[in-house]
Amino acid sequence: MFKRWFEFSSHNNGKSSIGLLSSSSANQGLGLMDAADERRRPAPRPAPEGAKPADFDQIYRNSVVKPPDLPYTILKVVDMLGNSHLKGMTTEVKRCALLMALEAAGAGMEDLLQDAMVRQRALNDYGEKQQERLSRFEADKGEENRAIQAELDRITNQYMARIQANVDEVARQQDGLLAWQKRKQEESQRIADAAAYLVPEAGSPNGNGLTAVLERASQTRRLA
């Protein structure tokens, strides 16, 4: 049926009122679809709490196992290793300088390693919770997207049905016109056949059509 519609459009040099839609009509149709879709669209779910990762100090403070309260923590060691005075030194020289400073400050090696372990655990636990939160959020958005897609499919099917109805109506009009044209030809031939009895048969080389009959009638009047 769609093929017949496009053939009809091409026979009319692309000027069919059904085959071609103006840009304003198309925009109005899209506007109506957008308005209907906006009314039916599920409300978007907000991002989960804590979607923005917390800073590290907040993670350490909120962890289940708190880092020990030490005058020198593993983070202090990190800062010491980044000191400009150690820049360019070998690993062994840095280690010796670091151990000398920690010993002078009375920082215990086991306390520092315990602090490092606790902080690493806090980071890992927080990372796992963030991953779980993201997974839940992804699942919620996936469900929302499926609902939107279902609504889009429903609206698309609705408008495609309306388009198909228009195409079917054009096809019916085409069939009606073709049937009338056939009857018109038959009616014209009957009229020509009847008119042919009113004039002599000889004279016109154009056959038995009404034009030929009228030519014979004209010739007969000139000869009379």
Secondary structure in CASP SS format (residue, H / E / C, confidence):
PFRMAT SS
TARGET T0000
AUTHOR 0000-0000-0000
METHOD secondary structure of the structure
MODEL  1
M C 1.00
F H 1.00
K H 1.00
R H 1.00
W H 1.00
F H 1.00
E H 1.00
F H 1.00
S H 1.00
S H 1.00
H H 1.00
N C 1.00
N C 1.00
G C 1.00
K C 1.00
S C 1.00
S C 1.00
I C 1.00
G C 1.00
L C 1.00
L C 1.00
S C 1.00
S H 1.00
S H 1.00
S H 1.00
A H 1.00
N H 1.00
Q H 1.00
G H 1.00
L H 1.00
G H 1.00
L H 1.00
M H 1.00
D H 1.00
A H 1.00
A H 1.00
D H 1.00
E H 1.00
R H 1.00
R H 1.00
R C 1.00
P C 1.00
A C 1.00
P C 1.00
R C 1.00
P C 1.00
A C 1.00
P C 1.00
E C 1.00
G C 1.00
A C 1.00
K C 1.00
P C 1.00
A C 1.00
D C 1.00
F H 1.00
D H 1.00
Q H 1.00
I H 1.00
Y H 1.00
R H 1.00
N H 1.00
S C 1.00
V C 1.00
V C 1.00
K C 1.00
P C 1.00
P C 1.00
D C 1.00
L C 1.00
P C 1.00
Y C 1.00
T C 1.00
I H 1.00
L H 1.00
K H 1.00
V H 1.00
V H 1.00
D H 1.00
M H 1.00
L H 1.00
G C 1.00
N C 1.00
S H 1.00
H H 1.00
L H 1.00
K C 1.00
G C 1.00
M C 1.00
T C 1.00
T H 1.00
E H 1.00
V H 1.00
K H 1.00
R H 1.00
C H 1.00
A H 1.00
L H 1.00
L H 1.00
M H 1.00
A H 1.00
L H 1.00
E H 1.00
A H 1.00
A H 1.00
G C 1.00
A C 1.00
G C 1.00
M H 1.00
E H 1.00
D H 1.00
L H 1.00
L H 1.00
Q H 1.00
D H 1.00
A H 1.00
M H 1.00
V H 1.00
R H 1.00
Q H 1.00
R H 1.00
A H 1.00
L H 1.00
N H 1.00
D H 1.00
Y H 1.00
G H 1.00
E H 1.00
K H 1.00
Q H 1.00
Q H 1.00
E H 1.00
R H 1.00
L H 1.00
S H 1.00
R H 1.00
F H 1.00
E H 1.00
A H 1.00
D H 1.00
K H 1.00
G H 1.00
E H 1.00
E H 1.00
N H 1.00
R H 1.00
A H 1.00
I H 1.00
Q H 1.00
A H 1.00
E H 1.00
L H 1.00
D H 1.00
R H 1.00
I H 1.00
T H 1.00
N H 1.00
Q H 1.00
Y H 1.00
M H 1.00
A H 1.00
R H 1.00
I H 1.00
Q H 1.00
A H 1.00
N H 1.00
V H 1.00
D H 1.00
E H 1.00
V H 1.00
A H 1.00
R H 1.00
Q H 1.00
Q H 1.00
D H 1.00
G H 1.00
L H 1.00
L H 1.00
A H 1.00
W H 1.00
Q H 1.00
K H 1.00
R H 1.00
K H 1.00
Q H 1.00
E H 1.00
E H 1.00
S H 1.00
Q H 1.00
R H 1.00
I H 1.00
A H 1.00
D H 1.00
A H 1.00
A H 1.00
A H 1.00
Y C 1.00
L C 1.00
V C 1.00
P C 1.00
E C 1.00
A C 1.00
G C 1.00
S C 1.00
P C 1.00
N C 1.00
G C 1.00
N C 1.00
G C 1.00
L H 1.00
T H 1.00
A H 1.00
V H 1.00
L H 1.00
E H 1.00
R H 1.00
A H 1.00
S H 1.00
Q H 1.00
T H 1.00
R H 1.00
R H 1.00
L H 1.00
A C 1.00
END
